[in-house]
Amino acid sequence: MARVLFILKFRDYDYQCGSSYGDGLSSGLFNSARLVVEMLLAAGIDALLVQVHDNNDIDREVFQYKPTHVIIEGLWVVPEKFEILTRLHPTVQWIVRIHSEIPFLAMEGVAMDWIARYVHIAGVTVACNSRRCHRDIGDYLWDVTRAWTRHWELGALPADSHKQIRDHVPLLPNYYPRRRPWWRPRDADDLRIGCFGAIRPLKNQLMQAIAAVTLAESVGKKLRFYMTSRDCEQGGDQVLKNIRSLFRHTRHELVLRPWLPHEDFLGLIDTMDLGMQVSLSESFNIVSADMVSAGLPVVVSSEVAWACPLAQVSPVDSSSIIAGMVRVMDPLLGAIIGFENRRRLEKFSRDSRRRWLEYLGRP
């Protein structure tokens, strides 16, 4: 019987943004892993989620829990550490689970080197949480690893080759539970728009802020633009600097909120009029799932592939974003889009649950 230990790296301070993480638990990555653990537990599979401060704490957690599988969430364990851990725990299957698409990984200087080195260590593999990353990393590792035989036929991999990729690079997507929506439209003089998540250039928050300001002006309301204040990554401090300047020179207001415990965050969503996640790169986007599950109208880019196409807009065209905002806020059309968003999210989660259970040996 599978026994799965999920390990995250504890983050207690963000030096770029100069802010504390508090308990270190409230983050998109933590919530993503927690929801998968809860799904596995409900399916009768032993699973546990822990956070550690660094590579040196992993052995203690594995020794205490005695798992069959260890899921390392994200790229933070140096390959040399796995050479030690696999000797200490030779029966454990180690999986490094990637939560990003290639454009985001391009900003992680160690990504391609570490991924290639991981798969040369017996007992260690790499998993992806999106189909595109699964394809791209699978193709990359096929070239890297001489143990796999590559045969191309009319530009496509034959069936046995796909099986090898699946065995070496499993697809382990995110999971999101079904929730009853409780959001209700507000009738107020202000317009509250939530654009939550880590502040990064590929999250595209500045473009979304400009579109939100334009929409608020067109309807004659003061905009309160809500963002998450704690995470500034990969140049995100410059993004936040520009967004602060944008609001300083307008009559509208930027509201920065720290990461909240998940249930509190869902309560904050209930106070919004609209959600925005028009990113340039996404592999799942749990914030969109939070908004959709709450019933909040949301606009996204096509990077949130599971969302309704009518909720998807161009991330580089403010007029497309504004048109999408108007569309999802329409009482009739918005209700149809919201229903379709929830249906698609539920289908995604059913497929994700099946993949996890198959990988762990449960029918």
C-alpha positions in Angstrom: 0.0 0.0 0.0 1.3 3.4 -0.9 2.3 5.8 1.8 3.1 9.3 0.5 5.0 12.1 2.1 4.8 15.6 0.6 7.7 17.9 1.5 7.7 21.7 1.0 10.5 24.1 1.8 9.5 26.4 4.7 9.8 30.1 3.8 9.7 32.5 6.7 10.9 35.8 5.1 10.8 37.4 1.7 13.9 39.5 1.4 12.9 41.2 -1.9 9.6 42.4 -0.6 10.9 42.8 3.0 7.9 41.0 4.6 7.4 38.1 6.9 5.7 34.8 6.0 4.4 34.4 9.5 3.7 30.6 9.9 5.2 29.9 6.5 2.2 27.9 5.5 0.0 30.3 3.6 1.0 30.1 -0.1 -0.3 28.8 -3.3 2.1 25.9 -3.4 1.2 24.9 0.1 -2.5 25.0 -0.6 -2.0 23.0 -3.8 -0.1 20.2 -2.0 -2.6 20.2 0.9 -5.6 19.7 -1.4 -3.9 16.7 -3.1 -3.1 15.2 0.3 -6.7 15.6 1.4 -7.9 13.9 -1.8 -5.5 11.0 -1.3 -6.6 10.6 2.4 -10.2 10.6 1.3 -9.3 7.8 -1.2 -7.8 5.6 1.5 -4.2 6.4 0.8 -1.9 7.3 3.7 -0.5 10.8 3.0 1.2 13.6 5.0 2.3 17.1 4.2 5.3 18.6 6.1 7.5 21.6 5.7 11.3 21.7 6.3 13.8 24.5 6.5 16.3 23.0 4.1 17.7 19.8 2.5 19.2 18.6 5.8 15.7 18.1 7.4 14.5 15.7 4.8 16.1 12.6 6.3 14.4 13.1 9.7 10.9 13.4 8.2 11.4 10.4 6.0 12.7 8.3 8.8 9.8 9.2 11.0 7.0 8.7 8.5 8.5 5.7 6.6 6.8 6.5 3.2 6.9 4.5 0.0 6.9 7.7 -2.0 8.3 11.2 -1.3 7.0 14.1 -3.3 9.4 17.1 -3.2 7.2 20.1 -4.2 9.3 22.4 -6.4 13.0 22.7 -7.4 14.9 23.2 -4.1 16.7 20.0 -3.3 20.3 19.9 -4.7 21.0 16.7 -6.7 23.9 15.8 -4.3 21.5 15.5 -1.5 19.5 12.9 -3.3 22.6 10.8 -3.7 22.8 10.6 0.1 19.0 10.2 0.6 18.7 7.3 -1.8 21.4 5.4 0.0 19.8 6.1 3.4 16.3 5.2 2.1 16.8 2.7 -0.8 13.1 1.6 -1.0 11.6 5.1 -1.3 10.6 6.5 -4.7 11.6 10.1 -4.8 9.6 12.5 -7.1 10.4 16.1 -7.7 7.2 17.7 -8.7 7.4 20.8 -11.0 4.7 23.4 -10.7 5.8 25.7 -13.6 5.8 25.9 -17.3 9.0 26.3 -19.2 8.8 30.2 -19.5 8.8 30.3 -15.7 11.6 27.7 -15.3 13.7 29.8 -17.7 14.1 32.3 -14.8 15.3 29.5 -12.4 19.0 29.3 -13.3 19.4 25.8 -11.9 16.3 24.2 -13.5 17.6 22.4 -16.6 20.8 21.3 -14.9 19.1 19.9 -11.8 16.3 18.2 -13.7 18.9 16.4 -15.9 20.9 15.3 -12.9 17.9 14.1 -10.9 17.0 11.4 -13.4 20.5 9.9 -13.4 20.1 9.0 -9.7 18.4 5.6 -9.2 15.1 6.0 -7.3 14.6 9.7 -8.3 12.3 11.0 -11.0 10.7 14.2 -12.1 6.9 14.8 -12.3 5.0 17.7 -13.8 1.6 19.2 -12.9 0.7 20.2 -16.5 0.4 18.5 -19.8 2.7 21.0 -21.6 5.4 20.8 -19.1 5.1 17.0 -19.0 5.6 16.9 -22.8 8.5 19.4 -22.8 10.4 18.0 -19.9 9.8 14.5 -21.2 11.3 15.4 -24.6 14.2 17.1 -22.9 15.0 14.1 -20.6 14.6 11.7 -23.6 17.6 13.5 -25.1 19.5 13.7 -21.8 19.1 10.1 -20.8 20.9 7.5 -22.8 18.9 4.7 -21.1 15.8 5.6 -23.1 15.6 4.6 -26.8 14.2 7.2 -29.0 12.3 6.4 -32.1 10.5 9.0 -34.2 7.8 8.0 -36.6 6.2 10.8 -38.8 7.1 13.3 -36.1 5.3 11.4 -33.3 6.4 9.1 -30.6 5.2 5.5 -30.8 3.0 4.0 -28.0 5.8 2.3 -26.2 7.8 5.5 -26.1 4.9 7.4 -24.5 4.8 4.7 -21.9 8.5 5.2 -21.1 7.9 9.0 -20.7 5.0 8.3 -18.4 7.1 5.9 -16.3 10.0 8.3 -16.1 8.2 11.6 -16.0 4.7 11.1 -14.5 2.0 13.6 -15.0 0.7 14.5 -11.5 -1.7 17.4 -11.8 -3.3 19.7 -9.2 -6.5 18.8 -7.6 -9.3 21.1 -6.4 -12.3 19.9 -4.4 -15.9 20.7 -5.3 -17.3 23.6 -3.2 -20.7 25.2 -3.1 -20.4 28.8 -4.4 -21.5 31.5 -2.0 -20.5 34.7 -3.7 -23.2 37.3 -4.3 -23.0 40.5 -6.5 -22.3 43.7 -4.6 -24.2 47.0 -5.1 -21.7 49.6 -4.1 -20.1 52.8 -5.2 -16.7 51.2 -5.4 -15.4 48.4 -7.6 -13.4 45.7 -5.9 -11.1 43.6 -8.1 -8.9 40.9 -6.7 -5.6 40.1 -8.6 -4.0 37.8 -6.0 -0.9 35.6 -6.1 2.8 36.0 -6.0 4.1 39.2 -7.7 6.1 38.2 -10.7 6.6 39.6 -14.2 4.9 36.5 -15.8 1.8 37.1 -13.6 1.2 40.2 -15.6 -0.3 42.3 -12.8 0.6 45.7 -14.2 -1.3 45.1 -17.4 -4.3 43.9 -15.4 -4.2 46.9 -13.1 -4.3 49.2 -16.1 -7.3 47.4 -17.5 -9.0 47.5 -14.1 -8.5 51.2 -13.8 -9.9 51.8 -17.3 -13.0 49.7 -16.5 -13.6 51.6 -13.3 -13.3 54.9 -15.0 -15.8 53.8 -17.7 -18.4 52.9 -15.1 -17.8 55.9 -12.9 -16.6 54.0 -9.8 -13.5 54.1 -7.6 -11.4 51.0 -8.0 -10.0 49.1 -5.1 -7.4 46.8 -6.6 -6.5 44.0 -4.2 -3.1 42.2 -4.5 -1.1 39.9 -2.4 1.7 41.8 -0.7 4.2 39.2 0.4 5.6 37.5 -2.6 7.9 39.4 -5.0 9.9 36.9 -7.1 12.0 37.0 -10.2 11.8 40.8 -10.6 8.5 41.1 -8.9 9.8 44.0 -6.8 10.0 46.1 -9.9 6.5 45.1 -10.9 5.2 46.2 -7.5 7.1 49.5 -7.7 5.4 50.3 -11.0 1.9 49.3 -9.7 2.4 51.5 -6.6 3.3 54.4 -8.9 0.2 53.7 -11.2 -2.2 54.1 -8.2 -0.3 56.9 -6.6 -1.0 59.0 -9.7 -4.7 58.2 -10.0 -7.7 58.5 -7.8 -7.9 54.7 -7.4 -6.6 52.6 -4.5 -4.2 49.7 -4.3 -5.0 47.4 -1.4 -2.2 45.0 -0.4 -3.1 42.0 1.7 -0.8 39.3 3.1 -1.2 35.7 2.3 -4.1 34.4 4.4 -5.0 30.9 5.6 -7.0 29.3 2.8 -10.4 29.6 4.4 -9.8 33.2 5.3 -8.7 33.9 1.7 -12.0 32.3 0.4 -13.8 34.7 2.7 -11.9 37.7 1.2 -12.9 36.5 -2.3 -16.5 36.7 -1.2 -16.1 40.5 -0.8 -14.8 41.1 -4.4 -16.7 42.1 -7.5 -14.3 40.4 -10.0 -11.2 38.3 -10.0 -8.3 38.6 -12.5 -5.6 36.0 -13.3 -4.6 37.1 -16.8 -1.1 35.5 -16.6 1.5 35.1 -19.2 2.4 31.6 -17.9 0.5 29.2 -15.7 0.4 25.4 -15.1 -2.8 25.4 -13.1 -3.5 28.5 -11.1 -5.1 27.7 -7.8 -6.3 31.3 -7.3 -8.5 31.0 -10.3 -9.8 27.7 -8.9 -10.6 29.5 -5.6 -12.4 32.3 -7.4 -14.4 29.9 -9.7 -15.4 27.6 -6.8 -16.6 30.7 -4.9 -18.8 31.8 -7.8 -16.8 35.0 -8.4 -16.7 36.2 -12.0 -13.1 35.8 -13.2 -11.1 36.7 -16.3 -8.0 34.6 -17.1 -5.7 34.0 -20.0 -5.6 30.9 -22.1 -2.8 29.7 -19.8 -5.5 28.7 -17.4 -6.4 26.0 -19.8 -9.2 24.4 -17.9 -11.3 27.6 -17.8 -14.2 28.4 -20.1 -12.9 30.0 -23.3 -15.4 32.9 -22.8 -13.5 33.8 -19.6 -10.1 33.7 -21.4 -8.6 37.0 -22.8 -5.4 38.1 -24.4 -2.8 38.9 -21.7 -1.1 41.5 -23.9 -4.2 43.5 -25.1 -5.9 45.7 -22.5 -9.0 46.0 -24.8 -9.4 42.2 -24.8 -9.0 42.2 -21.0 -11.6 44.9 -20.5 -14.1 43.2 -22.9 -13.6 40.0 -21.0 -14.3 41.8 -17.7 -17.5 43.2 -19.1 -18.5 39.8 -20.4 -18.1 37.8 -17.2 -19.8 40.6 -15.1 -22.9 40.5 -17.3 -25.7 39.0 -15.2 -26.9 36.4 -17.7 -23.8 35.7 -19.7 -21.6 35.8 -16.6 -23.8 33.2 -14.9 -23.4 30.9 -17.9 -19.6 31.4 -17.9 -19.4 30.8 -14.2 -21.3 27.5 -14.5 -19.1 26.4 -17.3 -16.0 27.3 -15.3 -17.1 25.2 -12.4 -18.0 22.3 -14.7 -14.6 22.3 -16.3 -12.8 22.6 -13.0 -14.7 19.6 -11.6 -13.8 17.5 -14.7 -10.1 18.5 -14.4 -10.1 17.4 -10.8 -11.8 14.1 -11.6 -9.1 13.4 -14.2 -6.4 14.5 -11.8 -7.7 12.2 -9.0 -7.7 9.3 -11.5 -4.1 10.0 -12.5 -2.8 10.1 -8.9 -4.6 6.9 -7.9 -3.3 5.1 -10.9 0.3 6.2 -10.3 0.1 5.1 -6.7 -1.3 1.7 -7.7 -5.0 2.3 -6.7 -7.7 1.5 -9.3 
